[in-house]
Amino acid sequence: MSRPFPTFDLSRTPTPSTWREELVADPTIRSTFETGAVLTRARYTTIPRKLSFSYNLLTQADKDLIVDFEQHVKVGADEFEFRNPITNEDWEVRLLSPIKISVEARLYTRYSAELELFGKEIQKMRLEHIYVEDLAAGADISNRPIFVNPKAVTINSIGILTEGASADVDNDNTVVIEIKDDAANSLISKTYNTAAQPPNTDYADLGTLSNQSLLAGEHLTLSVTQGTTANMPAFSVVIEYYYT
């Protein structure tokens, strides 16, 4: 696969009113019989989607980036990754046709570019690192919001990355880390004690998840409950997820 399209290197984003998304083609094969009945079937098992959009008011530097990229992928010859700047979706695509570049009317130092792509959205794993401060011994956190996404997502794993060693964590002074959704459903609850110690300046997965599907705009909350002498170091909650 070629290098990604320079979505975030350009000074402009696509003009929203120009955005179009549709199937590349109708895959239906139709056979008509003497009775007038029509038999239909699909020509393909999967159908790529077509994205078409325009950039306006591009600078000379923007134009050069786009032209250079078009040359690099040899128009439609090479597949590349495209980050939709409106939805943040990742796509594997090719150019459907040469990019059309023109000079803006009455502004001859600016350009417009029309693009047509085709391909599919990919389920690419994403990571979020949420910092949690160094709590005092026995101090707790209760249902702190730590994660939200404007799209529906599936949580693949949750772990912690510590910045040092814990102190005085034992069976009488446990540390419980729990992640819940907006409906107070627990995704994971991990208890550290004498036998199961927190990681020391390292990452550890919290375990098998439940209730992994989140609606668009749904939150995850963090609770940390420490025994009287239990003292966790500063750590980050590491959330691996993908769009669904």
Secondary structure as UniProt FT lines:
FT   HELIX           7..9
FT   HELIX           16..18
FT   STRAND          20..23
FT   STRAND          28..32
FT   TURN            34..35
FT   STRAND          38..42
FT   STRAND          49..58
FT   HELIX           60..73
FT   TURN            74..77
FT   STRAND          80..83
FT   TURN            85..87
FT   STRAND          90..95
FT   STRAND          100..104
FT   TURN            105..106
FT   STRAND          107..121
FT   STRAND          126..132
FT   TURN            137..138
FT   STRAND          141..148
FT   STRAND          153..162
FT   STRAND          175..181
FT   TURN            182..183
FT   STRAND          186..192
FT   STRAND          203..205
FT   STRAND          213..214
FT   TURN            216..217
FT   STRAND          219..226
FT   STRAND          235..243
//
